[in-house]
Amino acid sequence: MPDALVVVAVPAGREGDARTETMAVAEGAAERVRVVAGGRTRQESVAAALHAVWPDVQVVLVHDAARALVPPEVFARVIAAVVAGAAGVVPVLPMVDTIKQVDADAVIGTADRTGLAAAQTPQGFRRDVLDAAYRVAAEEYTDDAALVAAAGHSILTVPGDPRGFKITAPADLERARAAVRAEPASTERAEPQSAARVSAAGPLPPRVGIGTDVHAVGGDGALWLAGLEWPGEPALSGHSDGDAVAHAIVDALLAAAGLGDIGSRFGTARPEFAGGHADVFLARTRRLLADAGFSIGNVAVQVQARRPRLAARRAEAEAALSAALGGAPVSVSATTTDGLGFTGSGDGVAAFAVALLVPAPA
């Protein structure tokens, strides 16, 4: 649908991360993606997302991100039913398991499966119906279909899909990964980030990335470099603390995983990282790598600068950087470039890093 809008509700404080992730897959349609802070409950999060929907949108789908593998045809069935006149629509699967009533660890009865179905998402609604139902909701409901039904509307069903299972436990995540591995490769829909997670050919091989960063002298406050504060040394300018060493490491790690670069993840459009130090950048990068299925093997970084003299604090810097990366070994070396160039003249600092990634343990 060319006029579709996607609104993503995320935990408060994670909006910047979500914008970065959604922009990476928006494929030139950034204006059709919005990110909002959710609430304490599912219902509050949906309400926040509804406020961000364009006023002229007439059909709204509410989808659980935990049902990550729902195929497009389910979305199409839900939309078609709403467009045909249904106030609300839910995709469902028939109940195949015997349902037992239990008290603690004792079975006290067997439920009749007749007329029972397992609800999935996306659940679709006429915009006016859903808005009105949220305005009068007086309690929390387990899903939006129940909320709309409580407001007096009939809910229709369409066939769901077994691939729409909900990822709630580690075993579910493994099931999802196995399903992705089993699907035929698609050059049209493949994304760099999903390609980093799994490989149809089997376990991921080690990955190597190269990163570089440069900052000029002239910032405010103290110098921060290699995760350490250097009292008495001229500060570097930058959106954050100007730590060229940490930033080169971030670039190398992201490059190895195929997750972009430091500008796309921590750039000037991300005010929450303004003034941030190495531990913030490196810890966040480590989480991104873990989500993509990687662990850090080791990192080597070379600093090119006239000052400060790193030799006396090399071990301290390596320990600080390693701690921020969850204990991964980091080696730091330095050179003065024999007085050549901006680094040799003392006008700035350059750093070059190489990172090795390995598949995360299953």
PAMIVEX-325820 format. One record per residue (C-alpha): residue number from 0; z, x, y; residue in one letter. Coordinates in pm, 1 decimal. Each point is the difference from the previous one (the first is absolute). Example, Ala and Ser with C-alpha at 12.3 -4.5 7.8 and 13.67 -1.06 7.14 Angstrom:
2
<k=0 pz=780.0 px=1230.0 py=-450.0 r=A> $
<k=1 pz=-66.0 px=137.0 py=344.0 r=S> $
! end
This chain:
362
<k=0 pz=0.0 px=0.0 py=0.0 r=M> $
<k=1 pz=-117.3 px=177.7 py=317.9 r=P> $
<k=2 pz=261.0 px=-165.5 py=221.0 r=D> $
<k=3 pz=297.7 px=76.0 py=-225.7 r=A> $
<k=4 pz=320.9 px=148.5 py=140.7 r=L> $
<k=5 pz=253.1 px=192.4 py=-209.9 r=V> $
<k=6 pz=361.8 px=5.9 py=116.8 r=V> $
<k=7 pz=233.0 px=236.5 py=-185.7 r=V> $
<k=8 pz=376.3 px=-58.4 py=23.4 r=A> $
<k=9 pz=203.3 px=314.1 py=-73.3 r=V> $
<k=10 pz=366.5 px=102.8 py=29.2 r=P> $
<k=11 pz=107.4 px=68.3 py=358.2 r=A> $
<k=12 pz=-49.4 px=367.1 py=81.8 r=G> $
<k=13 pz=-291.8 px=44.4 py=-238.9 r=R> $
<k=14 pz=-265.9 px=-153.9 py=223.9 r=E> $
<k=15 pz=-148.5 px=338.2 py=91.3 r=G> $
<k=16 pz=-42.7 px=100.9 py=-363.9 r=D> $
<k=17 pz=-161.0 px=-334.6 py=-79.1 r=A> $
<k=18 pz=-243.7 px=28.9 py=291.9 r=R> $
<k=19 pz=-105.2 px=342.3 py=-122.4 r=T> $
<k=20 pz=-56.0 px=-128.4 py=-354.3 r=E> $
<k=21 pz=-186.6 px=-313.6 py=105.9 r=T> $
<k=22 pz=-223.5 px=184.6 py=245.4 r=M> $
<k=23 pz=-98.4 px=237.1 py=-280.4 r=A> $
<k=24 pz=-156.5 px=-291.2 py=-190.9 r=V> $
<k=25 pz=-108.3 px=-225.7 py=288.3 r=A> $
<k=26 pz=-351.9 px=150.4 py=-4.6 r=E> $
<k=27 pz=-71.6 px=-52.4 py=369.6 r=G> $
<k=28 pz=172.2 px=-340.0 py=16.3 r=A> $
<k=29 pz=328.8 px=114.8 py=151.3 r=A> $
<k=30 pz=2.9 px=-296.7 py=239.1 r=E> $
<k=31 pz=29.7 px=-230.6 py=-301.9 r=R> $
<k=32 pz=320.8 px=156.2 py=-127.6 r=V> $
<k=33 pz=342.2 px=-52.5 py=154.0 r=R> $
<k=34 pz=337.3 px=139.3 py=-105.3 r=V> $
<k=35 pz=327.0 px=-177.0 py=81.6 r=V> $
<k=36 pz=365.8 px=62.7 py=-77.4 r=A> $
<k=37 pz=126.2 px=-235.4 py=-267.3 r=G> $
<k=38 pz=341.7 px=-158.4 py=-25.9 r=G> $
<k=39 pz=295.7 px=8.8 py=-235.1 r=R> $
<k=40 pz=-160.4 px=-247.8 py=-241.0 r=T> $
<k=41 pz=-346.2 px=-78.5 py=-128.0 r=R> $
<k=42 pz=-2.3 px=-320.1 py=204.4 r=Q> $
<k=43 pz=88.2 px=181.5 py=322.2 r=E> $
<k=44 pz=-274.9 px=255.2 py=-67.0 r=S> $
<k=45 pz=-262.5 px=-270.0 py=-51.2 r=V> $
<k=46 pz=113.3 px=-172.3 py=319.5 r=A> $
<k=47 pz=-40.4 px=325.8 py=193.1 r=A> $
<k=48 pz=-349.1 px=47.2 py=-142.3 r=A> $
<k=49 pz=-97.3 px=-357.7 py=89.0 r=L> $
<k=50 pz=81.9 px=67.4 py=364.7 r=H> $
<k=51 pz=-261.6 px=279.8 py=-1.7 r=A> $
<k=52 pz=-281.9 px=-211.2 py=-145.9 r=V> $
<k=53 pz=-284.5 px=-87.2 py=238.6 r=W> $
<k=54 pz=39.5 px=-353.0 py=144.5 r=P> $
<k=55 pz=-342.9 px=-112.6 py=-123.8 r=D> $
<k=56 pz=66.7 px=89.5 py=-365.6 r=V> $
<k=57 pz=6.5 px=-319.8 py=-206.3 r=Q> $
<k=58 pz=65.8 px=132.1 py=-353.9 r=V> $
<k=59 pz=290.7 px=235.2 py=-74.5 r=V> $
<k=60 pz=58.4 px=187.0 py=-325.2 r=L> $
<k=61 pz=346.3 px=142.0 py=-73.4 r=V> $
<k=62 pz=-14.5 px=284.9 py=-248.2 r=H> $
<k=63 pz=266.2 px=221.6 py=-158.4 r=D> $
<k=64 pz=-95.7 px=365.8 py=29.6 r=A> $
<k=65 pz=183.1 px=52.3 py=-330.0 r=A> $
<k=66 pz=-286.8 px=-189.9 py=-166.3 r=R> $
<k=67 pz=-233.3 px=285.0 py=79.9 r=A> $
<k=68 pz=-270.3 px=-63.7 py=-261.0 r=L> $
<k=69 pz=-87.8 px=-365.0 py=62.5 r=V> $
<k=70 pz=-382.6 px=-15.1 py=-24.8 r=P> $
<k=71 pz=-210.9 px=-135.7 py=289.1 r=P> $
<k=72 pz=-106.9 px=-307.5 py=-194.4 r=E> $
<k=73 pz=355.6 px=-135.8 py=10.5 r=V> $
<k=74 pz=-1.7 px=26.5 py=380.0 r=F> $
<k=75 pz=-335.3 px=-180.1 py=2.2 r=A> $
<k=76 pz=131.9 px=-285.5 py=-215.8 r=R> $
<k=77 pz=302.6 px=-49.5 py=223.6 r=V> $
<k=78 pz=-207.4 px=2.5 py=319.6 r=I> $
<k=79 pz=-253.6 px=-244.0 py=-143.4 r=A> $
<k=80 pz=272.5 px=-248.3 py=-95.4 r=A> $
<k=81 pz=157.0 px=8.7 py=347.3 r=V> $
<k=82 pz=-337.5 px=-33.1 py=171.3 r=V> $
<k=83 pz=-67.7 px=-301.2 py=-226.9 r=A> $
<k=84 pz=305.3 px=-174.8 py=146.9 r=G> $
<k=85 pz=313.2 px=111.3 py=-185.9 r=A> $
<k=86 pz=308.7 px=47.6 py=216.0 r=A> $
<k=87 pz=124.1 px=277.9 py=-227.4 r=G> $
<k=88 pz=-133.3 px=183.2 py=-304.7 r=V> $
<k=89 pz=167.3 px=224.6 py=-257.0 r=V> $
<k=90 pz=-171.0 px=208.4 py=-269.9 r=P> $
<k=91 pz=182.3 px=-43.0 py=-329.9 r=V> $
<k=92 pz=0.6 px=117.2 py=-358.7 r=L> $
<k=93 pz=110.6 px=-213.2 py=-295.6 r=P> $
<k=94 pz=336.0 px=82.0 py=-152.0 r=M> $
<k=95 pz=-49.9 px=170.9 py=-335.9 r=V> $
<k=96 pz=351.8 px=126.0 py=-70.1 r=D> $
<k=97 pz=274.6 px=-217.9 py=-140.1 r=T> $
<k=98 pz=255.4 px=-54.6 py=277.6 r=I> $
<k=99 pz=364.3 px=18.1 py=-103.3 r=K> $
<k=100 pz=297.4 px=-129.1 py=192.9 r=Q> $
<k=101 pz=281.6 px=255.5 py=-19.7 r=V> $
<k=102 pz=361.3 px=30.9 py=102.7 r=D> $
<k=103 pz=95.9 px=368.5 py=22.3 r=A> $
<k=104 pz=-139.0 px=135.7 py=-327.7 r=D> $
<k=105 pz=-3.2 px=-329.4 py=-190.5 r=A> $
<k=106 pz=-301.0 px=-232.6 py=-39.9 r=V> $
<k=107 pz=100.3 px=-355.6 py=86.5 r=I> $
<k=108 pz=-336.4 px=-173.3 py=-12.4 r=G> $
<k=109 pz=-378.9 px=17.9 py=2.1 r=T> $
<k=110 pz=-195.8 px=-124.6 py=300.5 r=A> $
<k=111 pz=-302.2 px=-222.5 py=-48.4 r=D> $
<k=112 pz=-307.9 px=195.8 py=113.9 r=R> $
<k=113 pz=-200.9 px=-318.6 py=54.3 r=T> $
<k=114 pz=-107.5 px=-15.0 py=361.3 r=G> $
<k=115 pz=129.2 px=351.1 py=81.3 r=L> $
<k=116 pz=-214.0 px=271.4 py=155.1 r=A> $
<k=117 pz=63.9 px=344.4 py=147.7 r=A> $
<k=118 pz=-80.6 px=14.9 py=373.1 r=A> $
<k=119 pz=-187.1 px=293.1 py=151.5 r=Q> $
<k=120 pz=-136.7 px=95.4 py=339.7 r=T> $
<k=121 pz=-192.0 px=-25.1 py=224.9 r=P> $
<k=122 pz=121.9 px=-347.0 py=85.9 r=Q> $
<k=123 pz=-229.2 px=-175.5 py=245.0 r=G> $
<k=124 pz=76.2 px=-260.0 py=266.8 r=F> $
<k=125 pz=-148.6 px=-185.2 py=290.3 r=R> $
<k=126 pz=128.4 px=182.1 py=306.7 r=R> $
<k=127 pz=142.0 px=-312.6 py=164.5 r=D> $
<k=128 pz=184.9 px=-96.1 py=-319.1 r=V> $
<k=129 pz=158.0 px=341.5 py=-46.7 r=L> $
<k=130 pz=101.0 px=33.4 py=366.2 r=D> $
<k=131 pz=162.6 px=-342.8 py=-3.8 r=A> $
<k=132 pz=181.7 px=68.3 py=-326.4 r=A> $
<k=133 pz=147.7 px=322.2 py=138.9 r=Y> $
<k=134 pz=115.8 px=-176.0 py=315.3 r=R> $
<k=135 pz=208.3 px=-249.5 py=-199.4 r=V> $
<k=136 pz=116.6 px=225.2 py=-285.4 r=A> $
<k=137 pz=377.0 px=-28.7 py=-29.9 r=A> $
<k=138 pz=57.7 px=225.7 py=-301.4 r=E> $
<k=139 pz=-149.8 px=294.7 py=-185.4 r=E> $
<k=140 pz=-267.6 px=-69.0 py=-260.0 r=Y> $
<k=141 pz=-126.1 px=228.8 py=-275.1 r=T> $
<k=142 pz=-359.5 px=-31.2 py=116.0 r=D> $
<k=143 pz=-208.5 px=-168.4 py=267.1 r=D> $
<k=144 pz=-126.7 px=-271.5 py=-233.3 r=A> $
<k=145 pz=358.0 px=-120.4 py=-48.0 r=A> $
<k=146 pz=57.6 px=7.7 py=375.9 r=L> $
<k=147 pz=-314.3 px=-204.1 py=69.4 r=V> $
<k=148 pz=79.7 px=-243.4 py=-281.7 r=A> $
<k=149 pz=347.7 px=-51.7 py=146.3 r=A> $
<k=150 pz=-170.8 px=-103.0 py=324.2 r=A> $
<k=151 pz=-168.7 px=-284.5 py=-185.6 r=G> $
<k=152 pz=-339.2 px=141.3 py=-95.9 r=H> $
<k=153 pz=-170.5 px=4.7 py=-339.2 r=S> $
<k=154 pz=-83.3 px=337.7 py=-150.5 r=I> $
<k=155 pz=-307.4 px=46.4 py=-218.4 r=L> $
<k=156 pz=-59.7 px=277.0 py=-253.1 r=T> $
<k=157 pz=-294.0 px=220.4 py=-90.9 r=V> $
<k=158 pz=-26.4 px=244.5 py=-291.0 r=P> $
<k=159 pz=174.4 px=329.2 py=58.9 r=G> $
<k=160 pz=-68.7 px=329.0 py=-174.8 r=D> $
<k=161 pz=209.9 px=218.5 py=-234.2 r=P> $
<k=162 pz=-79.1 px=295.9 py=226.5 r=R> $
<k=163 pz=209.0 px=-164.1 py=269.3 r=G> $
<k=164 pz=328.8 px=103.4 py=-160.1 r=F> $
<k=165 pz=279.5 px=104.8 py=234.0 r=K> $
<k=166 pz=100.5 px=367.1 py=19.0 r=I> $
<k=167 pz=379.9 px=-8.4 py=9.0 r=T> $
<k=168 pz=115.5 px=265.5 py=-248.4 r=A> $
<k=169 pz=-115.8 px=349.0 py=-107.1 r=P> $
<k=170 pz=-161.9 px=-145.3 py=-311.3 r=A> $
<k=171 pz=-206.7 px=-234.1 py=219.3 r=D> $
<k=172 pz=-118.1 px=295.3 py=206.7 r=L> $
<k=173 pz=-110.4 px=183.7 py=-313.1 r=E> $
<k=174 pz=-181.9 px=-312.4 py=-115.1 r=R> $
<k=175 pz=-180.1 px=-15.8 py=335.9 r=A> $
<k=176 pz=-97.0 px=366.7 py=-17.1 r=R> $
<k=177 pz=-134.6 px=-48.3 py=-350.7 r=A> $
<k=178 pz=-202.1 px=-301.0 py=117.3 r=A> $
<k=179 pz=-151.1 px=199.8 py=285.3 r=V> $
<k=180 pz=-89.6 px=284.2 py=-235.0 r=R> $
<k=181 pz=-167.8 px=-243.9 py=-237.4 r=A> $
<k=182 pz=-223.0 px=-159.7 py=266.7 r=E> $
<k=183 pz=-356.3 px=135.6 py=39.9 r=P> $
<k=184 pz=-38.8 px=232.8 py=296.0 r=A> $
<k=185 pz=-138.5 px=-165.5 py=313.4 r=S> $
<k=186 pz=-149.5 px=213.7 py=273.4 r=T> $
<k=187 pz=1.5 px=-296.7 py=235.4 r=E> $
<k=188 pz=372.3 px=-72.6 py=-18.5 r=R> $
<k=189 pz=148.7 px=338.1 py=-88.2 r=A> $
<k=190 pz=234.8 px=141.9 py=263.2 r=E> $
<k=191 pz=111.1 px=364.2 py=32.5 r=P> $
<k=192 pz=362.7 px=-103.5 py=-32.7 r=Q> $
<k=193 pz=-44.3 px=-194.3 py=-324.7 r=S> $
<k=194 pz=-219.7 px=276.5 py=-137.9 r=A> $
<k=195 pz=285.6 px=241.2 py=53.3 r=A> $
<k=196 pz=237.7 px=-207.9 py=-208.3 r=R> $
<k=197 pz=-193.0 px=-30.7 py=-323.7 r=V> $
<k=198 pz=-296.1 px=150.3 py=-176.0 r=S> $
<k=199 pz=-208.2 px=-178.4 py=-259.1 r=A> $
<k=200 pz=-48.9 px=335.0 py=-172.6 r=A> $
<k=201 pz=369.9 px=41.2 py=-67.3 r=G> $
<k=202 pz=288.0 px=186.2 py=165.7 r=P> $
<k=203 pz=-59.4 px=128.6 py=350.6 r=L> $
<k=204 pz=-73.1 px=372.9 py=28.8 r=P> $
<k=205 pz=188.9 px=218.4 py=248.3 r=P> $
<k=206 pz=-129.0 px=-35.4 py=356.7 r=R> $
<k=207 pz=-14.5 px=262.2 py=277.2 r=V> $
<k=208 pz=-8.8 px=-70.1 py=373.3 r=G> $
<k=209 pz=-36.3 px=214.6 py=311.9 r=I> $
<k=210 pz=155.8 px=-84.1 py=335.1 r=G> $
<k=211 pz=12.3 px=155.4 py=344.6 r=T> $
<k=212 pz=168.6 px=-78.5 py=330.3 r=D> $
<k=213 pz=14.1 px=152.1 py=347.5 r=V> $
<k=214 pz=239.9 px=-65.2 py=290.2 r=H> $
<k=215 pz=4.7 px=154.5 py=344.3 r=A> $
<k=216 pz=307.5 px=139.3 py=169.2 r=V> $
<k=217 pz=126.1 px=-224.1 py=279.2 r=G> $
<k=218 pz=209.1 px=-279.4 py=-147.3 r=G> $
<k=219 pz=340.0 px=-120.4 py=115.9 r=D> $
<k=220 pz=331.4 px=99.5 py=-155.2 r=G> $
<k=221 pz=48.1 px=245.0 py=-283.7 r=A> $
<k=222 pz=-258.2 px=144.3 py=-236.0 r=L> $
<k=223 pz=-16.1 px=-160.1 py=-344.8 r=W> $
<k=224 pz=-198.7 px=187.9 py=-261.8 r=L> $
<k=225 pz=6.3 px=1.5 py=-381.3 r=A> $
<k=226 pz=269.0 px=-267.2 py=5.9 r=G> $
<k=227 pz=238.5 px=213.0 py=207.4 r=L> $
<k=228 pz=111.7 px=2.8 py=362.3 r=E> $
<k=229 pz=-56.7 px=331.0 py=181.6 r=W> $
<k=230 pz=235.1 px=20.5 py=300.6 r=P> $
<k=231 pz=-133.6 px=204.6 py=290.0 r=G> $
<k=232 pz=-362.7 px=-20.3 py=-111.2 r=E> $
<k=233 pz=-263.8 px=-195.9 py=200.2 r=P> $
<k=234 pz=-66.9 px=-344.1 py=-144.6 r=A> $
<k=235 pz=-335.7 px=-118.4 py=-130.2 r=L> $
<k=236 pz=-170.5 px=-307.0 py=139.9 r=S> $
<k=237 pz=-86.0 px=-296.4 py=-220.4 r=G> $
<k=238 pz=46.7 px=-369.7 py=-75.6 r=H> $
<k=239 pz=297.7 px=89.8 py=-218.6 r=S> $
<k=240 pz=185.1 px=331.2 py=16.4 r=D> $
<k=241 pz=-315.5 px=213.7 py=-27.5 r=G> $
<k=242 pz=104.0 px=156.0 py=-331.1 r=D> $
<k=243 pz=-338.2 px=144.1 py=-101.0 r=A> $
<k=244 pz=136.0 px=126.7 py=-331.9 r=V> $
<k=245 pz=127.3 px=-338.5 py=-116.9 r=A> $
<k=246 pz=-314.5 px=-171.8 py=124.3 r=H> $
<k=247 pz=-229.3 px=240.2 py=-185.5 r=A> $
<k=248 pz=197.7 px=-68.7 py=-317.2 r=I> $
<k=249 pz=-36.9 px=-375.3 py=49.7 r=V> $
<k=250 pz=-376.1 px=41.0 py=48.8 r=D> $
<k=251 pz=-31.3 px=207.4 py=-317.7 r=A> $
<k=252 pz=199.4 px=-247.3 py=-209.0 r=L> $
<k=253 pz=-192.2 px=-303.2 py=125.3 r=L> $
<k=254 pz=-330.7 px=178.3 py=-53.7 r=A> $
<k=255 pz=88.9 px=86.2 py=-358.3 r=A> $
<k=256 pz=80.7 px=-363.7 py=-76.7 r=A> $
<k=257 pz=-303.6 px=-138.6 py=183.3 r=G> $
<k=258 pz=225.7 px=-192.8 py=240.4 r=L> $
<k=259 pz=-158.4 px=97.4 py=329.5 r=G> $
<k=260 pz=157.8 px=235.7 py=251.4 r=D> $
<k=261 pz=302.5 px=26.4 py=226.4 r=I> $
<k=262 pz=-181.6 px=-169.9 py=288.5 r=G> $
<k=263 pz=-67.0 px=-314.5 py=-202.3 r=S> $
<k=264 pz=356.5 px=-18.9 py=-131.1 r=R> $
<k=265 pz=217.3 px=131.2 py=283.0 r=F> $
<k=266 pz=-226.3 px=0.5 py=308.2 r=G> $
<k=267 pz=68.6 px=-98.0 py=359.6 r=T> $
<k=268 pz=-45.5 px=-367.4 py=-90.1 r=A> $
<k=269 pz=324.3 px=25.8 py=-199.2 r=R> $
<k=270 pz=277.5 px=3.5 py=264.9 r=P> $
<k=271 pz=270.4 px=5.3 py=-266.5 r=E> $
<k=272 pz=-90.7 px=363.2 py=-73.2 r=F> $
<k=273 pz=16.5 px=118.9 py=361.3 r=A> $
<k=274 pz=240.8 px=294.4 py=15.0 r=G> $
<k=275 pz=42.9 px=0.6 py=-378.6 r=G> $
<k=276 pz=91.9 px=320.3 py=-179.1 r=H> $
<k=277 pz=-133.4 px=153.4 py=-321.1 r=A> $
<k=278 pz=238.4 px=-180.1 py=-233.2 r=D> $
<k=279 pz=-128.2 px=-341.2 py=115.8 r=V> $
<k=280 pz=-367.6 px=90.9 py=-46.0 r=F> $
<k=281 pz=44.2 px=178.9 py=-330.6 r=L> $
<k=282 pz=227.9 px=-261.4 py=-157.0 r=A> $
<k=283 pz=-240.9 px=-278.4 py=95.6 r=R> $
<k=284 pz=-294.7 px=197.7 py=-138.7 r=T> $
<k=285 pz=185.4 px=55.7 py=-326.9 r=R> $
<k=286 pz=45.0 px=-377.1 py=-35.1 r=R> $
<k=287 pz=-370.1 px=-58.5 py=62.7 r=L> $
<k=288 pz=-83.5 px=251.5 py=-271.5 r=L> $
<k=289 pz=241.2 px=-162.8 py=-243.9 r=A> $
<k=290 pz=-159.3 px=-339.3 py=64.6 r=D> $
<k=291 pz=-338.4 px=157.2 py=-77.0 r=A> $
<k=292 pz=127.1 px=141.6 py=-330.2 r=G> $
<k=293 pz=51.3 px=365.7 py=98.3 r=F> $
<k=294 pz=280.4 px=255.8 py=1.5 r=S> $
<k=295 pz=-3.9 px=316.7 py=210.0 r=I> $
<k=296 pz=-55.4 px=319.0 py=-200.3 r=G> $
<k=297 pz=43.8 px=251.8 py=280.5 r=N> $
<k=298 pz=-101.2 px=72.3 py=358.6 r=V> $
<k=299 pz=-92.6 px=328.9 py=170.2 r=A> $
<k=300 pz=-28.6 px=19.6 py=377.7 r=V> $
<k=301 pz=-92.5 px=283.2 py=236.8 r=Q> $
<k=302 pz=108.3 px=1.5 py=364.9 r=V> $
<k=303 pz=-204.4 px=178.0 py=265.4 r=Q> $
<k=304 pz=210.1 px=59.9 py=311.7 r=A> $
<k=305 pz=126.5 px=268.5 py=231.8 r=R> $
<k=306 pz=339.5 px=-167.3 py=13.4 r=R> $
<k=307 pz=235.5 px=-91.3 py=-153.8 r=P> $
<k=308 pz=58.9 px=275.3 py=-253.7 r=R> $
<k=309 pz=27.2 px=-187.0 py=-328.5 r=L> $
<k=310 pz=103.6 px=286.9 py=-226.2 r=A> $
<k=311 pz=373.5 px=-29.9 py=67.4 r=A> $
<k=312 pz=1.8 px=-375.6 py=-71.8 r=R> $
<k=313 pz=-273.6 px=-25.2 py=-262.6 r=R> $
<k=314 pz=237.2 px=-94.7 py=-283.8 r=A> $
<k=315 pz=170.6 px=-258.2 py=220.7 r=E> $
<k=316 pz=-335.4 px=-152.3 py=96.1 r=A> $
<k=317 pz=-117.2 px=-12.4 py=-360.2 r=E> $
<k=318 pz=323.0 px=-171.5 py=-104.0 r=A> $
<k=319 pz=-27.9 px=-261.6 py=277.1 r=A> $
<k=320 pz=-361.8 px=-80.7 py=-77.4 r=L> $
<k=321 pz=64.8 px=-11.8 py=-372.9 r=S> $
<k=322 pz=295.0 px=-235.9 py=45.8 r=A> $
<k=323 pz=-214.3 px=-237.9 py=204.9 r=A> $
<k=324 pz=-258.2 px=0.2 py=-281.7 r=L> $
<k=325 pz=253.8 px=-92.7 py=-264.4 r=G> $
<k=326 pz=55.1 px=354.5 py=-126.3 r=G> $
<k=327 pz=-364.3 px=103.7 py=-40.8 r=A> $
<k=328 pz=-35.3 px=376.6 py=51.2 r=P> $
<k=329 pz=-133.2 px=106.5 py=340.4 r=V> $
<k=330 pz=-93.7 px=355.4 py=96.2 r=S> $
<k=331 pz=-42.0 px=104.3 py=364.1 r=V> $
<k=332 pz=-180.2 px=309.1 py=129.1 r=S> $
<k=333 pz=-81.3 px=109.1 py=354.7 r=A> $
<k=334 pz=-236.3 px=224.1 py=196.9 r=T> $
<k=335 pz=-43.3 px=89.3 py=366.1 r=T> $
<k=336 pz=-383.3 px=29.2 py=-19.7 r=T> $
<k=337 pz=23.9 px=343.4 py=168.4 r=D> $
<k=338 pz=14.9 px=-155.3 py=344.0 r=G> $
<k=339 pz=-336.9 px=-173.8 py=-36.4 r=L> $
<k=340 pz=-70.5 px=-357.2 py=105.6 r=G> $
<k=341 pz=234.1 px=-264.5 py=138.1 r=F> $
<k=342 pz=254.4 px=65.2 py=-274.3 r=T> $
<k=343 pz=2.8 px=370.9 py=73.7 r=G> $
<k=344 pz=42.9 px=-59.9 py=372.8 r=S> $
<k=345 pz=293.8 px=-233.9 py=-56.0 r=G> $
<k=346 pz=-177.0 px=-310.3 py=135.0 r=D> $
<k=347 pz=40.3 px=-195.3 py=-321.4 r=G> $
<k=348 pz=79.7 px=-9.8 py=-370.8 r=V> $
<k=349 pz=-234.6 px=-61.3 py=-292.2 r=A> $
<k=350 pz=89.3 px=-72.0 py=-361.1 r=A> $
<k=351 pz=-206.6 px=-20.5 py=-318.0 r=F> $
<k=352 pz=130.8 px=-158.2 py=-321.1 r=A> $
<k=353 pz=-113.6 px=-40.0 py=-360.6 r=V> $
<k=354 pz=163.3 px=-261.4 py=-222.9 r=A> $
<k=355 pz=-14.8 px=-65.8 py=-372.8 r=L> $
<k=356 pz=59.9 px=-350.8 py=-134.4 r=L> $
<k=357 pz=53.3 px=-99.0 py=-361.4 r=V> $
<k=358 pz=14.0 px=-345.8 py=-164.1 r=P> $
<k=359 pz=339.8 px=-161.2 py=32.6 r=A> $
<k=360 pz=189.8 px=-44.0 py=-326.9 r=P> $
<k=361 pz=-75.0 px=-333.7 py=-164.5 r=A> $
! end
